Amino acid sequence: MARKFLPAKSALLILDMINDLEFADGEKLLAQTLPILPSLKALRARCRRLKIPVIYCNDNFGRWQSNLEVLVKHCLKDKVRGEPLAEALKPGPKDYFVLKPRHSGFYCTTLDPLLGYLGVNQLIITGIAADICVLFTAHDAHMREFEICVPEDCVASNSASQTRWMLTHLRQVLKISTTPWEQLF
């Protein structure tokens, strides 16, 4: 059994879920992501109830003048493939937002100082694509000595096999917990 996370020391990272999915293989990623939405939404609700910071880390998709409001509006109003994700996981007024230029939530972002400011040493990493952005973020968090959980029911890739590979890699190589979200607290 995985160690329980402490609300006062934890943060929830939601990677790339505010996403138009208007790219090659976006349809595949959407098909794999829709089944995790209820778990991720429930985890986010529990984190909010426990006063655990919720931090959205999103690609800028090459839009260097982007911000959260513009990204959410685009995903909800422009008839894009990723609309169900944005609808289910719209950020709330107390949530944080980090715009990332590459795969990792840490690379060239304000995530590290934000986590320091919040006093966080435990990260719950969720989102898409598990075998790219979640994987790179988990590796960077591991290098920074965070205690990490990547709930197996809150991540998705273009295929189930890619997600399974990533979860196995995290367990075997980095010794990261992939326990389902309901067992965290």
Backbone as a ProteinNet text record, in pm:
[ID]
protein_1_A
[PRIMARY]
MARKFLPAKSALLILDMINDLEFADGEKLLAQTLPILPSLKALRARCRRLKIPVIYCNDNFGRWQSNLEVLVKHCLKDKVRGEPLAEALKPGPKDYFVLKPRHSGFYCTTLDPLLGYLGVNQLIITGIAADICVLFTAHDAHMREFEICVPEDCVASNSASQTRWMLTHLRQVLKISTTPWEQLF
[TERTIARY]
83.8	0	87.4	50	125.1	107.2	207.4	201.4	92.4	17.7	-87.5	-24.3	-84	-36.4	-98.1	-23.4	-68.2	-118	-241.7	-294.8	-209.8	-152.8	-75.9	55.2	99	227.8	210.5	87.6	60.9	11.4	29	-33	-74.6	-182.2	-230.7	-187.6	-113	-77	-167.3	-230.5	-314.8	-247.5	-191.6	-112.3	-193.6	-195.4	-244.7	-389.4	-472	-612.5	-698.4	-648.6	-716.3	-647.7	-706.6	-634.2	-734.9	-707.2	-802.4	-791.1	-682.6	-659	-666.6	-645.7	-650.7	-512	-469.9	-340.8	-349.6	-248.9	-245.5	-256.4	-335	-360.4	-442.9	-494.2	-580.1	-705	-757.4	-876.1	-845	-726.5	-685.1	-668.7	-604.7	-583.6	-716.7	-809.2	-942	-1010.4	-1006.1	-1071.4	-1014.6	-884.7	-822.3	-844.2	-866.7	-878.9	-1020.3	-1120.8	-1259.3	-1286.1	-1237.6	-1264.7	-1199.9	-1094.2	-1031.6	-1093.9	-1178.3	-1236.5	-1310.5	-1395.6	-1464	-1367.1	-1263.1	-1164.9	-1089.8	-1045.7	-969.3	-1056.1	-1179	-1271.4	-1297.6	-1314.7	-1337.3	-1213.2	-1094.7	-970.8	-956.5	-981.6	-972.9	-1070.7	-1192.3	-1291.2	-1242.7	-1186.7	-1136.1	-1020.5	-931.1	-819.2	-869.9	-967.3	-1022.6	-1084.3	-1157.7	-1218.1	-1111.4	-998.2	-889.6	-794	-827.1	-744.4	-605.8	-599.8	-476.7	-472.7	-363.8	-355.8	-370.9	-449.1	-467.5	-393.2	-299.5	-215.3	-230.3	-280.2	-289.5	-157.5	-95	26.5	-9.9	-4	-47.6	57.3	66.3	148.3	96.3	187	142.4	109.9	133.9	101.9	156.1	274.6	337.3	276.5	182.2	117	180.7	281.2	359.6	286.2	174.5	98.2	-29.8	-30.8	-148.8	-159.1	-278.2	-301.1	-417.5	-443.7	-546	-683	-722	-855.4	-873.9	-774.2	-780.8	-786.8	-705.8	-701.8	-835.1	-891	-1019.8	-1129.2	-1132.4	-1234	-1223.8	-1102.5	-1081	-1134.4	-1103.5	-1145.2	-1295.5	-1360.4	-1504.3	-1591	-1538.9	-1622.8	-1594.9	-1481.7	-1441.9	-1468.2	-1558.1	-1595.8	-1473.1	-1385	-1263.9	-1284.3	-1200.9	-1208.3	-1195.7	-1117.2	-1092.2	-1195.9	-1305.1	-1407.9	-1455.4	-1478.4	-1525.1	-1425.6	-1297.5	-1196.5	-1206.1	-1210.2	-1218.2	-1349.1	-1455.9	-1586.3	-1583.4	-1525.7	-1521.4	-1424.6	-1317.9	-1210.3	-1177.9	-1277.8	-1254	-1186.8	-1080	-1015.3	-1107.3	-1091.2	-1167.1	-1087.1	-1150.4	-1085	-966.2	-958.9	-847.8	-738.6	-757.2	-657.3	-542.8	-429.2	-310.5	-293.7	-217.6	-193.4	-47.7	16.7	154.4	156.1	203.8	217.2	355.2	359.2	487.2	517.9	644.3	680.2	713.1	739.5	778.7	706.3	758.3	689.1	679.3	783.8	782.7	716.7	641.7	583.8	688.7	810.6	917.6	1004.9	1015.2	1110	1070.2	1155.5	1136.1	1000.7	956.2	828.4	847.4	740.4	739	694	682.3	630.2	717	847.8	936.1	921.5	932.2	913.5	771.8	671.6	534.4	521.7	576.1	569.5	644.5	757.3	830.4	747.7	684.3	598	484	428.6	316.9	361.7	492.4	543.8	516	513.1	476.5	599.9	587.7	691.8	633.4	502.9	434.6	353.1	372.3	300.9	215	93.4	3.8	-0.6	58.4	72	-30.1	-111.5	-219.4	-219.4	-296.9	-319.7	-275.4	-246.2	-210.5	-87.3	-21.3	-12	81.8	36.2	108.4	250.2	267.7	399.3	490.7	442.9	526.3	529.1	429.3	431.1	425.1	343.2	338.1	471.6	524.9	653.2	766.2	779.2	886.4	870	747.9	723.2	756.1	718	749.3	899.8	972	1118	1178.6	1132.9	1186.1	1149.5	1030.7	990.4	1076.3	1104.1	1190.3	1330.5	1384	1516.6	1518.3	1403.8	1392.5	1353.4	1346.6	1322.2	1183.5	1083.9	946.5	901.8	812.1	740.8	629.1	613.7	526.7	429.3	308.7	213.1	158.2	150.8	86.1	-29.7	-148.8	-260.7	-291	-289.9	-307.7	-441.3	-539.1	-672.2	-694.2	-585	-594.6	-494.3	-445.6	-353	-393.1	-359.2	-389.1	-287.5	-267	-182.1	-265.2	-202.4	-273.9	-325.4	-265.8	-312.7	-297.6	-375.7	-367.7	-230.2	-171.3	-39.2	67.8	58	153.9	139.1	16.6	-5.6	47.2	19.8	71	223.4	287.2	433.4	485.9	426.9	472.1	455.8	341.8	319.2	418.3	444.4	543.9	681.7	717.1	846	857.9	756	762	776.7	702	711.2	848.6	898.9	1022.6	1148.2	1152.3	1274.6	1282.6	1174.4	1176.4	1112.4	1054.5	986.9	873.9	803.3	691.4	562.6	481.1	351.8	256.7	180.4	76	-59.4	-71.9	-194.8	-314.8	-431.9	-550.8	-577.6	-640.7	-658.5	-732	-827	-907.7	-825.5	-707.4	-623	-518.6	-520.8	-415.7	-432	-555.2	-576.9	-657.2
-119.2	0	124.3	221.7	345.9	429.7	509.1	602.3	705.6	740.4	841.5	979.1	1058.9	1194.7	1286.1	1386.5	1481.5	1607.7	1645.3	1763	1889.1	1912.6	2034.7	2038.1	1924.9	1917.3	1885.8	1872.7	1823	1931.4	1901.9	1982	1885.9	1920.6	1844.7	1917.2	1849	1902.5	1839.4	1922.1	1876	1923.5	1828.1	1860.1	1852.7	1964.4	1972.4	1930.2	1937.6	1899.9	2012.6	2134.1	2243.4	2250	2181.3	2145.7	2131.7	2191.7	2178.3	2044.4	1972.5	1841.8	1847.6	1963.4	1980.8	1956.5	1831.2	1791.9	1646.1	1601.3	1460.3	1372.5	1271.8	1177.7	1238.2	1358.7	1418.4	1336.1	1273.6	1187.7	1066.1	1007	891.7	933.4	1047.9	1094.1	1125.7	1184.6	1212.1	1082.3	980.8	852.4	789	803.7	746.9	834.6	963.5	1058.3	1063.9	1049.8	1059.1	965.9	839.5	752.4	795.9	876.3	919.1	1046.8	1113.4	1240.2	1227.9	1126.3	1118.3	1105.3	1024.4	1008.8	1138.3	1202.2	1325.8	1437.6	1443.8	1544.3	1518.8	1393.5	1358.7	1387.6	1356.3	1386.5	1536.9	1613.4	1759.3	1810.7	1758	1799.9	1766.6	1647.4	1610.5	1701.5	1731.3	1820.8	1958.2	2009.5	2140.4	2137.3	2029.8	2018.5	2015.1	1948.7	1936.3	2056	2157.5	2278.8	2248.1	2146.7	2113.8	2200.1	2271.6	2355	2272.8	2326.5	2266.1	2356	2295	2371	2313.2	2393.9	2355.8	2391.4	2294.3	2316.8	2285.6	2385.4	2368.1	2414.1	2339.2	2383.5	2516.7	2593.1	2717.5	2696.7	2576.3	2540.8	2643.9	2698.6	2795.9	2934.9	2954.6	3086	3157	3234.3	3295.8	3408.5	3452.5	3556.4	3498.6	3369.8	3302.6	3319.8	3293.5	3287.5	3191.7	3163.8	3065.1	3103.2	3226.9	3270.3	3250.7	3289.8	3275.5	3128.5	3046.2	2902.9	2835.1	2863.3	2804.1	2848.9	2977.1	3028.6	2960.8	2946.5	2878.8	2735.6	2663.3	2523	2506.6	2605.8	2596.9	2657.8	2752.5	2827.6	2802.1	2740.8	2731.4	2594.2	2515.8	2384.8	2297.7	2285.8	2205	2066.9	1975.1	1836.3	1823.5	1908.7	1898.6	1965.4	2010.7	2080	1998.5	1865.8	1791.3	1794.3	1802.7	1809.2	1942.8	2050.3	2183.4	2201.2	2147.4	2157.8	2085.4	1967	1887.3	1944.3	2007.5	2046.4	2195.6	2278.5	2423	2463.4	2541.1	2587.5	2678.2	2670.8	2756.5	2879.8	2974.6	3101.7	3088.7	2981.5	2964.2	2872.2	2820.7	2733.1	2815.7	2750.9	2814.4	2769.7	2848.5	2817.7	2845.9	2747.6	2761.2	2728.8	2821.5	2801.3	2741.6	2629.7	2562.9	2560.4	2584.3	2586.5	2449.1	2352.2	2219	2113.9	1994.1	1879.3	1880.9	1919.6	1915.5	2039.3	2018.5	2130.2	2217	2166	2240	2319.1	2274.8	2333.8	2477.1	2572	2715	2768.3	2725	2772.3	2824.4	2874.8	2922.5	2813.9	2689.4	2583.2	2561.9	2552.5	2527.5	2634.5	2764.4	2864	2865.6	2835.6	2828.9	2718.8	2601.1	2490.3	2524.9	2594.4	2640.2	2737.1	2831.2	2928.4	2858.5	2753.5	2680.6	2581.7	2559.3	2465.6	2320.3	2288.1	2155.2	2066	1940.7	1841	1709.3	1705.7	1589.1	1634.4	1565.8	1601.5	1486.1	1519.5	1426	1473.5	1395.2	1437.3	1362.1	1438.3	1382	1446.8	1389.4	1455.1	1377.2	1452.4	1395.4	1467	1414.9	1276.3	1206.6	1097.3	1028.7	992.5	945.8	899.9	1011.7	1135.7	1249.3	1349.4	1435.2	1544.7	1496.8	1398.5	1344.8	1280.1	1202.8	1134.4	1235	1336.1	1434.1	1512.8	1548.3	1621.3	1534.6	1407.3	1315.8	1300.4	1287.6	1277.1	1403	1519.9	1644.1	1658.8	1618.2	1623.4	1527.6	1411.1	1313.5	1372.1	1439.3	1501	1609.4	1667.8	1772.1	1713.8	1582.3	1507.9	1527.4	1549.1	1548.4	1404.6	1385	1257.8	1266.1	1161.1	1170	1053	1084.3	981.4	1022.4	927.1	945.4	845	887.1	792.7	729.9	599.1	525.7	553.9	597.2	624	772	850.6	994	1039.8	946.1	978.5	900.6	955.9	887.5	928.8	837.2	858.9	828.8	826.6	794.3	651.1	564.5	425.6	374	274.1	213.4	151.5	95.1	32.2	137.3	255.3	361.9	406.3	415.6	454.7	347	220.8	110.5	112	133.1	137.6	247.2	366.7	479.6	450.8	396.3	365.3	260.4	159.7	57.7	121.1	207.2	277.2	356.6	432.8	513	425.7	315.8	224.9	159.7	108.6	31.3	117.7	223.9	303.4	409.7	481.4	591.1	555.9	437.9	394.6	488.9	539.2	630.5	550.2	591.6	528.8	562.4	461.6	482.8	436.2	442.8	400.1	480.8	421.1	497.2	615.2	717	841.9	824.4	732.6	718.1	669.3	615	562.6	662.8	784.4	882.4	943.3	969.8	1042.7	958.5
0	0	0	-78.2	-89.1	36.8	65.2	176.1	149.2	251.2	237.3	221.7	137.4	117.4	222.3	264.5	365.3	295.4	315	246.4	261.8	379	402.7	323.2	274.2	202.7	54.9	7	-127.6	-222.4	-351	-457	-567.4	-634.8	-749.1	-875.7	-962.3	-1093	-1198	-1278	-1388.5	-1517	-1590.5	-1708.4	-1837.1	-1909.5	-2047.1	-2068.3	-1965.2	-1980.5	-2037.2	-2035.3	-2105.1	-2240.7	-2337.3	-2459.3	-2572.7	-2686.8	-2797.6	-2870.1	-2849.9	-2912.9	-3065.4	-3121.6	-3266.6	-3326.9	-3322.5	-3377.3	-3419.9	-3492.3	-3533.8	-3409.7	-3415.1	-3305.3	-3191.1	-3209.3	-3107	-3081.8	-3186	-3172	-3084.1	-3105.5	-3022.9	-2877.3	-2855.9	-2719.2	-2650.8	-2723.1	-2666.5	-2625.3	-2711.4	-2681	-2554.2	-2532	-2411.9	-2288.6	-2310.3	-2198.9	-2142.1	-2225.4	-2175.6	-2057.1	-2057.5	-1942.9	-1811.3	-1814.7	-1688.5	-1631.8	-1710.3	-1663.4	-1529.9	-1508.9	-1378.3	-1260.9	-1275.5	-1167	-1142.4	-1248.7	-1233.3	-1174.6	-1218.4	-1164	-1014.5	-976.2	-835.7	-751.1	-804.5	-733.3	-713.5	-817.6	-805.6	-699.1	-697	-596.9	-455.5	-438.2	-305.6	-265.5	-357.8	-326.9	-286.5	-357.4	-321.5	-181.4	-150	-15.9	93.2	64.4	160.8	158.3	78	64.5	5.8	-79.5	-151.4	-277.3	-300.7	-420.2	-548.6	-641.4	-773.8	-871.9	-944.6	-1036.2	-1177	-1266.2	-1406.9	-1474.5	-1538.8	-1618.2	-1762.2	-1846.3	-1983.9	-2082.8	-2193.2	-2305.6	-2354.8	-2412.3	-2474.1	-2621.6	-2674.4	-2812.7	-2911.4	-2878.5	-2966.1	-2958.4	-2867.6	-2851.7	-2732.9	-2757.5	-2650.7	-2579.5	-2630.8	-2562.8	-2501	-2480	-2427.2	-2275.9	-2224.2	-2080.7	-2056.3	-1931.7	-1897.2	-1951	-1933.2	-1976.7	-2127.2	-2205.2	-2350.9	-2390	-2324.5	-2355.2	-2322.8	-2206.4	-2168.1	-2265.3	-2295.3	-2387.6	-2523.8	-2575.7	-2704.3	-2699.9	-2593	-2582.9	-2563.9	-2504.8	-2479.5	-2589.5	-2665.3	-2758.6	-2906.5	-2938.9	-3079.7	-3143.4	-3084	-3140.8	-3168.8	-3068.7	-3083.4	-3022.4	-3062.7	-3018.2	-2865.9	-2803.4	-2660	-2571.1	-2627	-2548.1	-2426.8	-2439	-2320.4	-2204.6	-2235.2	-2128.6	-2055.1	-2132.2	-2071.6	-1995	-2049	-1981.7	-1847.5	-1843.6	-1720.3	-1617.4	-1663.7	-1572.3	-1575.6	-1599.5	-1598.7	-1467.5	-1476.3	-1353.1	-1272	-1142.3	-1052.5	-1015	-947.6	-914.9	-819.6	-741.4	-647.6	-702.2	-823.4	-883.8	-940.1	-956.9	-1012.8	-1157.8	-1233.2	-1373.8	-1407.3	-1470.7	-1516.2	-1665	-1743.8	-1887.9	-1913.8	-1985.2	-2010.9	-2160.4	-2196	-2337.6	-2394.6	-2309.5	-2355.2	-2272.4	-2272.8	-2214.3	-2061.5	-1993	-1847.4	-1788.3	-1682	-1609.3	-1541.3	-1527	-1460.8	-1557.6	-1681.3	-1775.3	-1812.7	-1775.5	-1807.4	-1760.1	-1641.9	-1588.3	-1445.4	-1390.1	-1251.5	-1153.6	-1199.7	-1112.7	-988.3	-1004.9	-891.1	-781.8	-816	-708.9	-651.2	-732.6	-681.6	-577.3	-606.4	-510.6	-382.2	-394.3	-275.4	-193.3	-260.1	-192.6	-118.4	-180.1	-120.1	-12.4	1.2	101.7	68.3	-59.3	-106.7	-119.6	-75.4	-104	-154.6	-174.2	-230.2	-351.2	-464	-586.6	-634.9	-671.7	-738.4	-883.3	-972.6	-1111.6	-1196.3	-1269.2	-1350	-1487.4	-1579.8	-1707.1	-1828.3	-1934.4	-2063.8	-2118.2	-2209.8	-2248.7	-2149.8	-2094.9	-1988.2	-2028.8	-2150.5	-2194	-2241.6	-2234	-2273.7	-2157.4	-2147.5	-2050.4	-1905.5	-1876.4	-1739.9	-1705.6	-1797.7	-1775.9	-1751	-1835.8	-1820	-1690	-1655.9	-1531.8	-1411.1	-1415.4	-1304.5	-1288.3	-1398.8	-1390.3	-1328.2	-1372.4	-1316.9	-1169.9	-1130.5	-989.5	-906.8	-961.8	-894.1	-872.1	-973.3	-961.5	-853.8	-826.8	-724.6	-588.4	-580.5	-456.9	-397.5	-483	-436.9	-415.9	-320.9	-311.4	-415	-495	-612.5	-616.5	-660.2	-701.1	-836.8	-926.1	-1055.5	-1057	-1014.4	-1005.5	-1141.3	-1145.1	-1270.9	-1338.2	-1261.9	-1317	-1349.5	-1349.8	-1378.3	-1483.1	-1564.7	-1673.9	-1798.5	-1915.4	-2041.6	-2147.6	-2241.8	-2359.7	-2483	-2598.6	-2722.7	-2726.3	-2645.2	-2639	-2496	-2463.5	-2330.2	-2308.3	-2411.8	-2396.7	-2365.3	-2424.6	-2392.6	-2247.3	-2200.5	-2061.3	-1966.9	-1996.4	-1912.8	-1908.6	-2025.1	-2029.7	-1937.1	-1945.6	-1865.3	-1715.8	-1677	-1535.6	-1485.8	-1565.4	-1529.1	-1513.7	-1606.8	-1600.8	-1470.6	-1435.7	-1313.7	-1189.5	-1185.8	-1069.5	-1060.7	-1172.1	-1169.6	-1162.9	-1240.1	-1250	-1140.1	-1117.3	-1021	-886.5	-876.4	-752.8	-713.4	-814.3	-794	-777.5	-684.2	-662.7	-778	-820.9	-921.6	-867.6	-737.7	-672	-723.2	-732.7	-774	-679.6	-733.1	-659.2	-527	-519.6	-397.9	-278.6	-302.7	-194.6	-146.4	-198.5	-163.9	-25.9	17.2	141.6	238.5
[MASK]
+++++++++++++++++++++++++++++++++++++++++++++++++++++++++++++++++++++++++++++++++++++++++++++++++++++++++++++++++++++++++++++++++++++++++++++++++++++++++++++++++++++++++++++++++++++++++

